[in-house]
Structure formats: C-alpha cells, structure tokens
Amino acid sequence: MTIAATSRNPGGLRPAVPTPAELVLVRHGETVGQSSIRLYGATDVALSSLGLSQIERVAAALAAEAGFQAVLASPLQRSRAAAALVAGGQRPPPEVTVVPEFAEVDFGAWEGLTFDEVAGRDPAGYARYHAEGLAFAYPGGESRQAFWDRVQAGARRVLAAPASPRTVAVLHKGVIKAVIAALTGMSQAEAAVLPVSLAGVYRLRHRPDGRWDIQVQNATEHLGELDLGG
C-alpha cells in the first residue's frame, strides 16, 4: 500500500515527536575539607585531588554522550570547578551559568564539623535539629526552611520550563534533593532520604504536564574505585 503525500504530512511520514528535555544532576566531588563526612555548606572549600579525579570521570562519561547545551553551578568554587570540567568535555563547551539560589545551606557554627562532633559539642542543638525538622535554624546560620524555599524557587525559575533540551547541573547534596523535590513534586520527607553520593548522577526527564520524572537515581558506576558514597 502506498501512503499518499499531503501538504500537512509531506512524504506520508508521521509528524516528528519532540524528544523530552533531560536534566542531569551531578554532585561535586570530594573536597579538601572532606565533604564526605563534614558539614561544609557556606564554607568555600575547593575540590581535592580525589574530587577532581571523580569529576573527570563524570566528564568523560557525559562527553561520550555529548549534546548538553547548558551547564549550571552554584556560586561555590567546588561546584563551579566541577561544572567547568564537565562543560569542557562537551563539543563545543557550553558556558557555565551560576545560579545564586543553588548555594549550599549555611551550617553556621556547625560548619566543618561531623554530626558526631556536633552531638558532642552541642547536644541541645543536635536534639533540636532532629526534633524541629524544617523549622530548625543552624546556630548562626540558615534555617532549613529558608534553604529549602530558596533552592526550590531557583529550581522553578531556571528549570521548571527548560530552555535547553539537555542540561547538566553540578551542585551540592542538599541542593540536589531540594531541586528534585521542586521538579517532581516529591515531599521534603521523601527527598531527604534520597542517596546523593559524591560525583553521583541523577537523570530526570521532562513530562508534557510540566513535571519531571527520575529516570536514573544516584548512578556511580562511572567512578569505579573512586566511589566514596557520601
């Protein structure tokens, strides 16, 4: 049977279906302050040599795919440096766009401590942290609710209606959880328990109704022996 060509359907072909936009979320690598175990939020620590190696493996894995038109980062150097490495693996390399709302939470007096150290030095604050949930404010730092609201506002501003078909955002652990919740409709409680490893990768796909779906959760196979979890 021959399908006749028409002016509305040249060549008798079906109309092309647009490919859904894709968002790849990457956590930065290990830092000189051991962000795998320590609370470095607002402190502007750099990537360690291990962290650079971790992100080089992310960049190599994404370079094999190519086609990312936008690369996003937070204002902090561990995010910007990692994003620059990822962007450098693309041809042509896209510019890195800094999103101010994507800065990690300010832990205040707890910056640089492990949670075990917080429990020993500030047992009352540690108890309130667990009891108050989003209402808790880090001593001398940011409230958890303010952080959550800030990141979600940034995610909706920049990513709710994607301007690029394929975007990579190289961010922080807490920021990635808040971004995922903002885009998928996930609750804070659900997002809080998501695993986000150092240099781990999430992949989200945009739906016609405006929401995003998680396609890949915390992939780390590209890291091999450099996978520290965290």
N, C-alpha and C positions, 0 to 999 in steps of 0.2 A: 504494500500500500504506500502511495506517495502522499506526503503531507504538503499541501499547497502553502506557499509563502503568502503572507498578507502584510499589509503596511504596519499592522500592530505587532506582528510576530514574524519579522524577516527571517527567511530561510526555514520557517517551520520549527524553530528552536524554542524551547521553553525559556521564559524570562530568567535571567541570572538572579540567584538568591544571594543577597549580600552576606558576606561572612561576618558573624558576630564579633564585636570588639573583644579583645583579650587584654587582661591586666595580669602582669607577673609581679608578685610582691616578693622581695628578697630582703632577708635580714642581713645587716652588715656582718663582717667577720669579727673575730676576736680582737680585743684592743690591748693596749699596753697596760690598762687598768684591770684586766681580766673581767670583762663584762659577762663572761660565762658564769661567774659566781658573785660578782659585786654589783651594787646599785649605782651605776653610773648613768644618770639621766641628763641633767643640765651640764654636768662637767664635760668639757670639750676634749675628751681623750682621743688619741689617734689610734688608727689600726696598728696592731703589732705585725711583725713579720709573718706570723702564722695567719693572722687575719687577712693580710694581703694575699697570701697563697690561697686561702679559702675563696676569696673573691675572684682571683684569677681563674679558678676552676669554674665558678659560676659564669664568668665572662666567656670562657671557652665553650661551655655548654650552650649558652644563648647565641654565641657567634655562629654556631653550626646551624641555627635556625634562621637567623637574620630577619630583617623586616620590622624591627622595632623603631617606630618613628619618634617616640618621646621617652625620656628618662627623667625621673623625678627623684629628689633627695630632700632631706631635712637640712636646716642650717648648720648642723653639727658636722665637724670635719670627718668623723668616722663614716657618716652617711655619704657626704659629698665625695670623698676619696673613693669609696667603693662604687658609687654611681659612675664616676669618671672612668673607672676600669671597665665597667660593664658597657658604657657608651662607646669606649674605644674599641671594643670588639665588633661593633656594627659597621657596615659599609653602606653609605657614609655614616660617620659617627654623629649621632644627634647631640645637640647641646643638652647639658644637664640643667633642669629647671628646679630651683629651690622653692619649696612650699613651706612658708614660715609656720603654718599650723601643725606641721608634721614633726616638730621638735619633740624629743622625748620628755617625759614628765620630770619636773624638778623635785628630787627627793629631799631637798633642804639639808637638814643636819644629818640625814642618813646617807648622803652621797659618799660613795666609796666603801661603804660597809657591806658585809654579807648579812643575810637575815639572821643568822646565828649571832653575829656581833650586835645587831640591833636588839635582839631579845635579851642579851646580857647587859647592854648599856642603857637601854630604855625600855624596861619591861612594861611600864604603864602604856607607853606609846604603842608598843608592839601589840598589846592586848586590844587597844582601841582600833588599831589597824584591822584586826580580824573581826571586831565586833561591829564597827560602824560602816563597813563597806564603802560605797561611793561617797558617803558623807565625810569620810576621813580626810584630813589635810595633813600632809607630811610636815613635821615640825620645821618651821622656817622656809617651807617650800610651797608646792602647789597642792590644791585639793584634788582628789581623784575624780570628782565630778567635773571640775573645771577642765582638767586634762582631757577627759572623755569627750566633753562637749566641744572643746577646741579642735581636736583631731577629727571628730565626726563632721564638724562644719567644714573643715578643709577638704575632707573626702567628698562631701556633697558638692562643694564649689568646683573642684577640679576634675572629679571622676564620675559623678552621677550621670552626666551626659558626655560620654567620651569624645574628645576632639580628635583622637588618633586611633586607628584600627588596632594598633598593638603598642602597649605602654609597659615600661618597667619602672617600678618604684622601689628604691633601695632604702629601707627605713629601719626602725627600731622595733624591738619585741612588742612593747605595749602599744606602739603606734599601729603596727600591723593588725593587732587584734581589734583595735577601735575602727580602723578602716574597713576590715572585713565585716564587722557588725553594721556599720553605716550602709554599706553597699548591698548586703544580703538580707538585712532585716533581722539578723541574729540578735538575741538579747545579750546584755552585758555579761550575765552569768554564763551563758553558753560560750561567748567569745573568750572569757577569762581563762578557760581551761584548754584552749587550743594550743597544741605544741608549736613552738616557733624556735627552731634551732638556729645557731649561728650559721649564716650563709645558707639557711634553708629557704626553700622556694614554694610559694603558693601560686596557683594559677586560677584566675577567675574568668568567667565568660559572661558577657552582657546579654540579657534577655530582652525580647521585644517589649515587655511590660516595664522596662526600666530597672529592674533588679539585676543583681549579679548572682551567679552560681559558682560555688567552689568546684573546680574540675580536678585539681591536684592539691593535696594537703601536705605541706612541710616536706617536700622531697629533698633528700640529702645524698642520694646515691652518687651524685657527681663529685662529692667530696672525698670519697674513699676513706683512707686512713686519717684524713683531716677532720672528720666528723666528730665534734665535741659535744653535740647536743646543745643543751643550754636554753 
